Amino acid sequence: MKQLFHTPEGVRDVYGTECEKKLYLQEKLQKIFHTYGYQDIETPTFEFFDVFSKQVGTTPSRELYKFFDRDGNTLVLRPDFTPSIARAVSMYFQKEELPIRLCYRGNTFVNNSSYQGRLKESTQMGVELLGDASADADGEIIALMVELLKATGLKDFQISIGQVDFFKSLVDEAGITEETTQELRQLISNKNYFGVEELLERQNLSEELTEVFAMLPRLFGSLEVLELARSLTNNPGAGKAIDRLEEIYEVVKAYGCEKYISFDLGMLSKYRYYTGIIFQGYTYGSGEPLVKGGRYNHLLEHFGSPAPAIGFGLVMEQVMNALQRQKIDVPVMKGKTLILYPESSRGLAIQMAMEHRSHKMDVQCMRMEDGKTFTDYIAYGKHHQFSDLVYPLTEDNIQVINLFTDEMKTTNLKNFR
């Protein structure tokens, strides 16, 4: 009996035109990173466990892929790029006095539950802007996210912005326990209005705090949400958080991106290292965010080099799924030629292929098999997105078929060049 090999749960193969489109988009997006002044960085696929430990505030230990090296050190496959880059910056950029802009792409690994169809291995692209605590840096990051999503071909999407300092300031004022804070955080994140109200009834809080906590799951929408949030509390820290969001909005307006922006003060990330704004990008037909990130002004302290920072990661699988569901094609601007030849024209075909490859053109040579028809190869070429099929018989008799229009012409080697 023939044995079948399957991928493990939570991972998948990407091949054919899907892979070609994914790689094309990655190259396109990386060029946009560079236009904003970001420089490439690569970090290891696995790191010491401490880089992603509970103290850092990243992925829970149970969701990490852990293993041991020969010396007994605990290693993990990276679940998130941000701590890895923070670690690298602390090692190599200590003498930098001005902001550092870094961009990356690679795979992350999270051992989460697959019951919702989530992948355990995904490809992420993103940037980290370190050493700049300004609202201008926040606005630039948001504008860059908008430009990236537009570049993928998406038109209907929204960047939802939250502010974890708003929630933290209220929690500090309330003086509630860590356990209660975690429960409240989860209920607010899930927009569980009744659960929030039930929890608040068990707390001895002022009327003002009770009202603002109860309203948090509902505080999402346009700029008016910030005005409403400000009216609900006199907490100085919460007020500063709103001031910051309003300043960021002015920066985003300068980039002309305000129509893609909304606010959600009930957005509370599971990553505990975020200290200011957080954000997620959504489009219809996708329940998971395409892009997410935020400000993490204290993360680098864990690695011995305190510095403010902000960044985001874009999940390629979510982007590809959204494009497919919205029937948006990825136009891979890359002509490919299939040279089909009989045995008698092998030398001529290889000569033509080598010459075109010297000009950085994509050419595939294929000898015509017995029993196969010209129609079979035309179908093959179309399926694999070749632009032309070339059939050389002699230097003076070269047939060229445009696989987009089915137009056929006969030319010679001199004109073909």
Buried (B, 14 or more C-beta within 10 A) or exposed (E): EEEEEEEEEBEEEBEEEEEBBBBBBBEBBBEBBEEBEBEEBEBBEBBBBBBBBEEBBBBEEEBBBBEEEEEEEEBBBBBBBBBBBBBBBBEEBEEEEEBBBBBBBBBBBBBBEEEEEBBBBBBBBBBBBBBBBBBBBBBBBBBBBBBBBBEBBBEEBBBBBBBBBBBBBBBEBBEBEEEBBEBBBBBBBEBBBEBBBEBBEEBEBEEBBBEBBBBBBBBBBEEEBBEBBBEBBEBEBBBBBBEBBBBBBEBBEEBEBBEBBBBBBBBBBEBBBBBBBBBBBBBEEBEBBBBBBBBBBBBBEBBEBEBBBBBBBBBBBBBBBBBBEBEEEBEBEEEBBBBBBEEEBEEBBEBBBEBBEEEEEEBEBBEBEEEEEEEEBBEBBBEBBBBBBBBBBEBEEBBBBEBEEEEEEEBEBEEBE
